[in-house]
Amino acid sequence: MIEFITENLATIIISAILLALGVLAVLKIRKDKKKGSCSCGCSGCPQSQICHKQ
């Protein structure tokens, strides 16, 4: 098991970094949605009436 980890350490580290970045991106999107923002400009957006109900 230790041999497998040492042989594939670079792949494991890069995969962990990419996984962390993906999780952070999903959390940011969820936070923005709860706040009421889709993180894009609303001018000309066809979903603006659904996104920002008043």
All heavy atoms as a GROMACS GRO file, in nm:
protein
  398
    1MET      N    1   0.083  -0.120   0.000
    1MET     CA    2   0.000   0.000   0.000
    1MET      C    3   0.087   0.125   0.000
    1MET      O    4   0.059   0.219  -0.073
    1MET     CB    5  -0.092  -0.004   0.122
    1MET     CG    6  -0.185   0.112   0.130
    1MET     SD    7  -0.305   0.102  -0.003
    1MET     CE    8  -0.415   0.227   0.046
    2ILE      N    9   0.189   0.126   0.084
    2ILE     CA   10   0.280   0.241   0.090
    2ILE      C   11   0.351   0.259  -0.044
    2ILE      O   12   0.370   0.372  -0.090
    2ILE     CB   13   0.383   0.224   0.205
    2ILE    CG1   14   0.314   0.214   0.339
    2ILE    CG2   15   0.486   0.334   0.203
    2ILE    CD1   16   0.248   0.342   0.384
    3GLU      N   17   0.386   0.148  -0.107
    3GLU     CA   18   0.454   0.154  -0.236
    3GLU      C   19   0.365   0.218  -0.342
    3GLU      O   20   0.411   0.301  -0.421
    3GLU     CB   21   0.494   0.012  -0.279
    3GLU     CG   22   0.574   0.008  -0.407
    3GLU     CD   23   0.614  -0.134  -0.443
    3GLU    OE1   24   0.642  -0.214  -0.352
    3GLU    OE2   25   0.617  -0.162  -0.563
    4PHE      N   26   0.237   0.183  -0.341
    4PHE     CA   27   0.142   0.241  -0.435
    4PHE      C   28   0.132   0.393  -0.415
    4PHE      O   29   0.131   0.469  -0.512
    4PHE     CB   30   0.003   0.178  -0.417
    4PHE     CG   31  -0.104   0.244  -0.498
    4PHE    CD1   32  -0.116   0.217  -0.634
    4PHE    CD2   33  -0.191   0.335  -0.440
    4PHE    CE1   34  -0.215   0.278  -0.709
    4PHE    CE2   35  -0.290   0.397  -0.515
    4PHE     CZ   36  -0.301   0.368  -0.650
    5ILE      N   37   0.126   0.434  -0.290
    5ILE     CA   38   0.114   0.577  -0.259
    5ILE      C   39   0.239   0.652  -0.304
    5ILE      O   40   0.230   0.759  -0.366
    5ILE     CB   41   0.087   0.598  -0.109
    5ILE    CG1   42  -0.053   0.545  -0.076
    5ILE    CG2   43   0.099   0.745  -0.072
    5ILE    CD1   44  -0.086   0.545   0.071
    6THR      N   45   0.356   0.598  -0.276
    6THR     CA   46   0.480   0.668  -0.314
    6THR      C   47   0.496   0.673  -0.466
    6THR      O   48   0.547   0.772  -0.519
    6THR     CB   49   0.603   0.601  -0.251
    6THR    OG1   50   0.608   0.463  -0.288
    6THR    CG2   51   0.600   0.615  -0.101
    7GLU      N   52   0.452   0.570  -0.537
    7GLU     CA   53   0.464   0.569  -0.682
    7GLU      C   54   0.366   0.666  -0.748
    7GLU      O   55   0.390   0.716  -0.857
    7GLU     CB   56   0.441   0.428  -0.737
    7GLU     CG   57   0.554   0.332  -0.707
    7GLU     CD   58   0.524   0.191  -0.756
    7GLU    OE1   59   0.413   0.167  -0.808
    7GLU    OE2   60   0.612   0.106  -0.739
    8ASN      N   61   0.253   0.691  -0.683
    8ASN     CA   62   0.149   0.774  -0.742
    8ASN      C   63   0.125   0.901  -0.664
    8ASN      O   64   0.015   0.959  -0.672
    8ASN     CB   65   0.019   0.693  -0.751
    8ASN     CG   66   0.034   0.574  -0.842
    8ASN    OD1   67   0.069   0.588  -0.958
    8ASN    ND2   68   0.010   0.457  -0.788
    9LEU      N   69   0.223   0.948  -0.590
    9LEU     CA   70   0.205   1.064  -0.504
    9LEU      C   71   0.166   1.189  -0.582
    9LEU      O   72   0.077   1.263  -0.542
    9LEU     CB   73   0.331   1.089  -0.422
    9LEU     CG   74   0.320   1.191  -0.311
    9LEU    CD1   75   0.214   1.149  -0.211
    9LEU    CD2   76   0.452   1.210  -0.241
   10ALA      N   77   0.230   1.213  -0.695
   10ALA     CA   78   0.200   1.332  -0.774
   10ALA      C   79   0.055   1.329  -0.823
   10ALA      O   80  -0.017   1.430  -0.816
   10ALA     CB   81   0.294   1.342  -0.893
   11THR      N   82   0.010   1.214  -0.870
   11THR     CA   83  -0.128   1.200  -0.917
   11THR      C   84  -0.227   1.219  -0.803
   11THR      O   85  -0.331   1.285  -0.820
   11THR     CB   86  -0.149   1.060  -0.981
   11THR    OG1   87  -0.055   1.044  -1.086
   11THR    CG2   88  -0.289   1.044  -1.033
   12ILE      N   89  -0.195   1.166  -0.688
   12ILE     CA   90  -0.283   1.180  -0.572
   12ILE      C   91  -0.293   1.326  -0.529
   12ILE      O   92  -0.403   1.377  -0.503
   12ILE     CB   93  -0.234   1.091  -0.456
   12ILE    CG1   94  -0.248   0.944  -0.494
   12ILE    CG2   95  -0.308   1.122  -0.328
   12ILE    CD1   96  -0.178   0.847  -0.401
   13ILE      N   97  -0.182   1.397  -0.526
   13ILE     CA   98  -0.182   1.537  -0.485
   13ILE      C   99  -0.260   1.623  -0.584
   13ILE      O  100  -0.343   1.705  -0.545
   13ILE     CB  101  -0.038   1.589  -0.468
   13ILE    CG1  102   0.026   1.523  -0.346
   13ILE    CG2  103  -0.035   1.741  -0.454
   13ILE    CD1  104   0.174   1.550  -0.331
   14ILE      N  105  -0.236   1.604  -0.713
   14ILE     CA  106  -0.305   1.682  -0.816
   14ILE      C  107  -0.454   1.652  -0.812
   14ILE      O  108  -0.538   1.744  -0.822
   14ILE     CB  109  -0.245   1.653  -0.955
   14ILE    CG1  110  -0.105   1.713  -0.963
   14ILE    CG2  111  -0.335   1.709  -1.065
   14ILE    CD1  112  -0.028   1.676  -1.086
   15SER      N  113  -0.492   1.526  -0.793
   15SER     CA  114  -0.633   1.490  -0.785
   15SER      C  115  -0.700   1.554  -0.664
   15SER      O  116  -0.813   1.602  -0.672
   15SER     CB  117  -0.649   1.338  -0.777
   15SER     OG  118  -0.599   1.278  -0.895
   16ALA      N  119  -0.629   1.557  -0.551
   16ALA     CA  120  -0.684   1.619  -0.430
   16ALA      C  121  -0.703   1.769  -0.450
   16ALA      O  122  -0.805   1.825  -0.408
   16ALA     CB  123  -0.592   1.593  -0.312
   17ILE      N  124  -0.609   1.834  -0.516
   17ILE     CA  125  -0.621   1.978  -0.543
   17ILE      C  126  -0.739   2.005  -0.636
   17ILE      O  127  -0.819   2.096  -0.611
   17ILE     CB  128  -0.490   2.034  -0.602
   17ILE    CG1  129  -0.380   2.032  -0.495
   17ILE    CG2  130  -0.508   2.174  -0.658
   17ILE    CD1  131  -0.242   2.064  -0.547
   18LEU      N  132  -0.753   1.928  -0.741
   18LEU     CA  133  -0.864   1.946  -0.834
   18LEU      C  134  -0.998   1.919  -0.766
   18LEU      O  135  -1.096   1.992  -0.790
   18LEU     CB  136  -0.848   1.855  -0.956
   18LEU     CG  137  -0.736   1.894  -1.052
   18LEU    CD1  138  -0.722   1.789  -1.161
   18LEU    CD2  139  -0.762   2.031  -1.112
   19LEU      N  140  -1.004   1.819  -0.681
   19LEU     CA  141  -1.126   1.790  -0.607
   19LEU      C  142  -1.162   1.906  -0.514
   19LEU      O  143  -1.277   1.948  -0.507
   19LEU     CB  144  -1.111   1.660  -0.528
   19LEU     CG  145  -1.231   1.618  -0.444
   19LEU    CD1  146  -1.350   1.588  -0.534
   19LEU    CD2  147  -1.196   1.498  -0.359
   20ALA      N  148  -1.062   1.960  -0.445
   20ALA     CA  149  -1.086   2.073  -0.355
   20ALA      C  150  -1.135   2.194  -0.433
   20ALA      O  151  -1.228   2.264  -0.388
   20ALA     CB  152  -0.959   2.107  -0.278
   21LEU      N  153  -1.077   2.222  -0.548
   21LEU     CA  154  -1.122   2.335  -0.630
   21LEU      C  155  -1.265   2.315  -0.678
   21LEU      O  156  -1.344   2.410  -0.682
   21LEU     CB  157  -1.027   2.356  -0.749
   21LEU     CG  158  -0.889   2.410  -0.714
   21LEU    CD1  159  -0.800   2.412  -0.838
   21LEU    CD2  160  -0.899   2.548  -0.653
   22GLY      N  161  -1.299   2.193  -0.715
   22GLY     CA  162  -1.436   2.164  -0.757
   22GLY      C  163  -1.535   2.184  -0.645
   22GLY      O  164  -1.642   2.242  -0.664
   23VAL      N  165  -1.500   2.138  -0.526
   23VAL     CA  166  -1.588   2.156  -0.410
   23VAL      C  167  -1.604   2.304  -0.378
   23VAL      O  168  -1.715   2.352  -0.352
   23VAL     CB  169  -1.533   2.079  -0.288
   23VAL    CG1  170  -1.604   2.118  -0.160
   23VAL    CG2  171  -1.545   1.929  -0.311
   24LEU      N  172  -1.496   2.380  -0.382
   24LEU     CA  173  -1.503   2.524  -0.356
   24LEU      C  174  -1.592   2.594  -0.459
   24LEU      O  175  -1.668   2.685  -0.425
   24LEU     CB  176  -1.364   2.586  -0.355
   24LEU     CG  177  -1.278   2.552  -0.234
   24LEU    CD1  178  -1.137   2.606  -0.252
   24LEU    CD2  179  -1.340   2.604  -0.107
   25ALA      N  180  -1.583   2.553  -0.586
   25ALA     CA  181  -1.665   2.614  -0.690
   25ALA      C  182  -1.814   2.586  -0.665
   25ALA      O  183  -1.897   2.676  -0.677
   25ALA     CB  184  -1.624   2.561  -0.827
   26VAL      N  185  -1.846   2.463  -0.630
   26VAL     CA  186  -1.985   2.428  -0.602
   26VAL      C  187  -2.037   2.504  -0.481
   26VAL      O  188  -2.149   2.557  -0.482
   26VAL     CB  189  -2.000   2.275  -0.582
   26VAL    CG1  190  -2.137   2.239  -0.526
   26VAL    CG2  191  -1.975   2.202  -0.712
   27LEU      N  192  -1.956   2.516  -0.376
   27LEU     CA  193  -1.997   2.591  -0.258
   27LEU      C  194  -2.020   2.738  -0.290
   27LEU      O  195  -2.115   2.799  -0.241
   27LEU     CB  196  -1.893   2.577  -0.147
   27LEU     CG  197  -1.884   2.438  -0.083
   27LEU    CD1  198  -1.768   2.434   0.017
   27LEU    CD2  199  -2.013   2.398  -0.018
   28LYS      N  200  -1.936   2.796  -0.374
   28LYS     CA  201  -1.952   2.936  -0.414
   28LYS      C  202  -2.081   2.956  -0.493
   28LYS      O  203  -2.155   3.052  -0.471
   28LYS     CB  204  -1.831   2.980  -0.497
   28LYS     CG  205  -1.842   3.114  -0.564
   28LYS     CD  206  -1.805   3.224  -0.469
   28LYS     CE  207  -1.788   3.355  -0.543
   28LYS     NZ  208  -1.900   3.443  -0.530
   29ILE      N  209  -2.110   2.865  -0.582
   29ILE     CA  210  -2.233   2.874  -0.663
   29ILE      C  211  -2.355   2.863  -0.572
   29ILE      O  212  -2.451   2.940  -0.585
   29ILE     CB  213  -2.235   2.765  -0.772
   29ILE    CG1  214  -2.128   2.796  -0.877
   29ILE    CG2  215  -2.372   2.754  -0.836
   29ILE    CD1  216  -2.103   2.682  -0.974
   30ARG      N  217  -2.353   2.770  -0.477
   30ARG     CA  218  -2.466   2.754  -0.385
   30ARG      C  219  -2.484   2.877  -0.298
   30ARG      O  220  -2.596   2.921  -0.273
   30ARG     CB  221  -2.447   2.630  -0.299
   30ARG     CG  222  -2.462   2.501  -0.379
   30ARG     CD  223  -2.456   2.381  -0.293
   30ARG     NE  224  -2.576   2.377  -0.210
   30ARG     CZ  225  -2.593   2.299  -0.106
   30ARG    NH1  226  -2.496   2.218  -0.071
   30ARG    NH2  227  -2.704   2.302  -0.037
   31LYS      N  228  -2.373   2.934  -0.253
   31LYS     CA  229  -2.379   3.055  -0.170
   31LYS      C  230  -2.439   3.170  -0.249
   31LYS      O  231  -2.523   3.245  -0.198
   31LYS     CB  232  -2.239   3.091  -0.121
   31LYS     CG  233  -2.234   3.214  -0.036
   31LYS     CD  234  -2.091   3.246   0.004
   31LYS     CE  235  -2.080   3.381   0.068
   31LYS     NZ  236  -1.943   3.422   0.088
   32ASP      N  237  -2.396   3.186  -0.374
   32ASP     CA  238  -2.449   3.293  -0.459
   32ASP      C  239  -2.598   3.274  -0.486
   32ASP      O  240  -2.674   3.371  -0.487
   32ASP     CB  241  -2.373   3.301  -0.590
   32ASP     CG  242  -2.234   3.360  -0.574
   32ASP    OD1  243  -2.206   3.417  -0.466
   32ASP    OD2  244  -2.153   3.348  -0.667
   33LYS      N  245  -2.640   3.151  -0.508
   33LYS     CA  246  -2.782   3.125  -0.534
   33LYS      C  247  -2.867   3.158  -0.411
   33LYS      O  248  -2.975   3.213  -0.424
   33LYS     CB  249  -2.802   2.979  -0.574
   33LYS     CG  250  -2.752   2.949  -0.711
   33LYS     CD  251  -2.865   2.914  -0.799
   33LYS     CE  252  -2.809   2.878  -0.935
   33LYS     NZ  253  -2.895   2.922  -1.039
   34LYS      N  254  -2.818   3.122  -0.292
   34LYS     CA  255  -2.892   3.153  -0.169
   34LYS      C  256  -2.900   3.303  -0.147
   34LYS      O  257  -2.999   3.353  -0.096
   34LYS     CB  258  -2.825   3.088  -0.048
   34LYS     CG  259  -2.854   2.943  -0.034
   34LYS     CD  260  -2.795   2.888   0.093
   34LYS     CE  261  -2.826   2.741   0.108
   34LYS     NZ  262  -2.771   2.687   0.233
   35LYS      N  263  -2.795   3.374  -0.188
   35LYS     CA  264  -2.791   3.519  -0.172
   35LYS      C  265  -2.882   3.587  -0.274
   35LYS      O  266  -2.916   3.703  -0.259
   35LYS     CB  267  -2.647   3.568  -0.185
   35LYS     CG  268  -2.625   3.712  -0.143
   35LYS     CD  269  -2.477   3.747  -0.136
   35LYS     CE  270  -2.415   3.741  -0.273
   35LYS     NZ  271  -2.279   3.795  -0.276
   36GLY      N  272  -2.920   3.517  -0.378
   36GLY     CA  273  -3.009   3.573  -0.479
   36GLY      C  274  -2.936   3.622  -0.601
   36GLY      O  275  -2.991   3.695  -0.681
   37SER      N  276  -2.814   3.582  -0.617
   37SER     CA  277  -2.736   3.626  -0.731
   37SER      C  278  -2.690   3.503  -0.808
   37SER      O  279  -2.653   3.402  -0.751
   37SER     CB  280  -2.614   3.705  -0.684
   37SER     OG  281  -2.528   3.729  -0.792
   38CYS      N  282  -2.693   3.515  -0.938
   38CYS     CA  283  -2.645   3.403  -1.020
   38CYS      C  284  -2.503   3.429  -1.068
   38CYS      O  285  -2.452   3.358  -1.152
   38CYS     CB  286  -2.739   3.380  -1.137
   38CYS     SG  287  -2.758   3.523  -1.243
   39SER      N  288  -2.441   3.534  -1.018
   39SER     CA  289  -2.302   3.573  -1.048
   39SER      C  290  -2.280   3.606  -1.196
   39SER      O  291  -2.172   3.589  -1.248
   39SER     CB  292  -2.204   3.467  -1.001
   39SER     OG  293  -2.213   3.350  -1.080
   40CYS      N  294  -2.385   3.652  -1.260
   40CYS     CA  295  -2.370   3.699  -1.398
   40CYS      C  296  -2.449   3.828  -1.411
   40CYS      O  297  -2.530   3.862  -1.327
   40CYS     CB  298  -2.421   3.594  -1.497
   40CYS     SG  299  -2.595   3.559  -1.482
   41GLY      N  300  -2.424   3.900  -1.514
   41GLY     CA  301  -2.497   4.025  -1.535
   41GLY      C  302  -2.642   3.998  -1.568
   41GLY      O  303  -2.674   3.910  -1.646
   42CYS      N  304  -2.733   4.073  -1.507
   42CYS     CA  305  -2.876   4.048  -1.528
   42CYS      C  306  -2.931   4.122  -1.649
   42CYS      O  307  -3.041   4.091  -1.694
   42CYS     CB  308  -2.954   4.088  -1.403
   42CYS     SG  309  -2.925   3.974  -1.266
   43SER      N  310  -2.860   4.220  -1.699
   43SER     CA  311  -2.912   4.292  -1.815
   43SER      C  312  -2.911   4.198  -1.936
   43SER      O  313  -2.810   4.143  -1.974
   43SER     CB  314  -2.827   4.415  -1.843
   43SER     OG  315  -2.695   4.378  -1.873
   44GLY      N  316  -3.027   4.178  -1.992
   44GLY     CA  317  -3.039   4.092  -2.109
   44GLY      C  318  -3.046   3.944  -2.076
   44GLY      O  319  -3.048   3.861  -2.165
   45CYS      N  320  -3.052   3.909  -1.949
   45CYS     CA  321  -3.060   3.769  -1.910
   45CYS      C  322  -3.204   3.722  -1.918
   45CYS      O  323  -3.293   3.783  -1.856
   45CYS     CB  324  -3.006   3.749  -1.767
   45CYS     SG  325  -3.020   3.580  -1.708
   46PRO      N  326  -3.234   3.616  -1.990
   46PRO     CA  327  -3.371   3.571  -2.002
   46PRO      C  328  -3.427   3.512  -1.871
   46PRO      O  329  -3.547   3.499  -1.857
   46PRO     CB  330  -3.366   3.464  -2.111
   46PRO     CG  331  -3.225   3.418  -2.113
   46PRO     CD  332  -3.143   3.537  -2.071
   47GLN      N  333  -3.342   3.480  -1.777
   47GLN     CA  334  -3.385   3.422  -1.651
   47GLN      C  335  -3.397   3.523  -1.538
   47GLN      O  336  -3.423   3.487  -1.424
   47GLN     CB  337  -3.286   3.311  -1.607
   47GLN     CG  338  -3.272   3.198  -1.707
   47GLN     CD  339  -3.401   3.119  -1.722
   47GLN    OE1  340  -3.478   3.104  -1.628
   47GLN    NE2  341  -3.425   3.069  -1.842
   48SER      N  342  -3.379   3.651  -1.566
   48SER     CA  343  -3.377   3.752  -1.461
   48SER      C  344  -3.509   3.760  -1.386
   48SER      O  345  -3.511   3.788  -1.266
   48SER     CB  346  -3.339   3.887  -1.516
   48SER     OG  347  -3.435   3.934  -1.607
   49GLN      N  348  -3.622   3.735  -1.451
   49GLN     CA  349  -3.752   3.739  -1.383
   49GLN      C  350  -3.766   3.622  -1.285
   49GLN      O  351  -3.829   3.637  -1.180
   49GLN     CB  352  -3.866   3.736  -1.485
   49GLN     CG  353  -3.870   3.857  -1.574
   49GLN     CD  354  -3.893   3.986  -1.496
   49GLN    OE1  355  -3.967   3.987  -1.398
   49GLN    NE2  356  -3.827   4.092  -1.536
   50ILE      N  357  -3.709   3.511  -1.316
   50ILE     CA  358  -3.715   3.394  -1.228
   50ILE      C  359  -3.615   3.409  -1.116
   50ILE      O  360  -3.644   3.377  -1.000
   50ILE     CB  361  -3.685   3.265  -1.309
   50ILE    CG1  362  -3.794   3.245  -1.415
   50ILE    CG2  363  -3.674   3.144  -1.218
   50ILE    CD1  364  -3.761   3.137  -1.515
   51CYS      N  365  -3.500   3.460  -1.147
   51CYS     CA  366  -3.390   3.470  -1.052
   51CYS      C  367  -3.419   3.575  -0.945
   51CYS      O  368  -3.391   3.553  -0.827
   51CYS     CB  369  -3.263   3.507  -1.128
   51CYS     SG  370  -3.111   3.469  -1.043
   52HIS      N  371  -3.474   3.687  -0.982
   52HIS     CA  372  -3.495   3.800  -0.890
   52HIS      C  373  -3.643   3.835  -0.883
   52HIS      O  374  -3.685   3.939  -0.935
   52HIS     CB  375  -3.414   3.921  -0.934
   52HIS     CG  376  -3.268   3.894  -0.945
   52HIS    ND1  377  -3.188   3.881  -0.834
   52HIS    CD2  378  -3.188   3.874  -1.052
   52HIS    CE1  379  -3.064   3.856  -0.873
   52HIS    NE2  380  -3.062   3.851  -1.003
   53LYS      N  381  -3.721   3.752  -0.818
   53LYS     CA  382  -3.863   3.779  -0.804
   53LYS      C  383  -3.882   3.896  -0.708
   53LYS      O  384  -3.818   3.904  -0.604
   53LYS     CB  385  -3.936   3.658  -0.750
   53LYS     CG  386  -3.937   3.545  -0.848
   53LYS     CD  387  -4.011   3.424  -0.791
   53LYS     CE  388  -4.009   3.311  -0.892
   53LYS     NZ  389  -4.074   3.192  -0.839
   54GLN      N  390  -3.971   3.987  -0.744
   54GLN     CA  391  -3.994   4.105  -0.658
   54GLN      C  392  -4.139   4.119  -0.627
   54GLN      O  393  -4.227   4.093  -0.695
   54GLN     CB  394  -3.942   4.231  -0.725
   54GLN     CG  395  -3.793   4.227  -0.738
   54GLN     CD  396  -3.739   4.358  -0.799
   54GLN    OE1  397  -3.809   4.457  -0.805
   54GLN    NE2  398  -3.617   4.354  -0.839
   0.00000   0.00000   0.00000
